[in-house]
């Protein structure tokens, strides 16, 4: 049946439906408000706790406002010195930068070989590399521990970089395999006609076209290594090579002498590097979220 869109009654009906659709739902608004409050409460607890002394924290409610802002710096000093966070931060930064960087670079090289070169059994090689992710990391701890003991890599800086590099390769390879495969092969052919080597094609043609994906993968792997407690607590527990998360764990061991306010302050300090990295590289990270393209 034909409808006259110039009919005033028809237009008025459309306006009523549009107003009803745009009218806010109080139920949805209430649910959203409750979820927002539940999301913000931990942040409120964090920011009121770091400005309290240990005595003030124990005498008052955990959600009470602090009496002053002065205790924050004392909490920072205690967290930094008692927890050994200075050395642990340097260790974690080196693990995260080198582990994530090497893993992403090796995964990019492997993805280039699997997608741009005519390798025999390329899918089999990919499945061989990716098969390690089919099992939980806890399965690797016992053989890794005894293997590191026999080779002298236990509680060593090089051993941790090696572990993090190895376990962080499969996921970037999975992503970059699809990303590199979507790049037109005419780019490779044109570069080879001009006399470019395979390394030049990879470094000057393929990598720049996948820069967003590479940076996003680096950020993801950096965050994983920085926040890791499983491997670092088993393979690098000594103060010289322990990570920032192991230092936080050790600080909680002196919980009675430092107080929860110091532990929470240390947790805040440990999150600063990853937050700053995401802020500075957010433009590349957002573009790299479209990893398939």
Secondary structure, 3 states (H helix, E strand, C coil): CCCCCCCHHHHHHHHHHHHHHHCCCHHHHHHHHHHHHHHHHHHHHHHHHCCCCHHHHHHCCCCCCCCCCCHHHHHHHHHHHHCCHHHHHHHHHHHHHHHHHHHHHHHHHHHHHHHHCCCCCHHHHHHHHHHHHHCCCHHHHHHHHHHHHHHCCCCCHHHHHHHHHHHCHHHHHHHHHHHHHCCCCHHHHHHHHCCCCHHHHHHHHHHHHCHHHHHHHHHHHHHHHHCCCHHHHHHCCCCCCCCHHHHHHHHHHCHHHHCHHHHHHHHHHHHHHHHHHHHHCHHHHHHHCCCCC
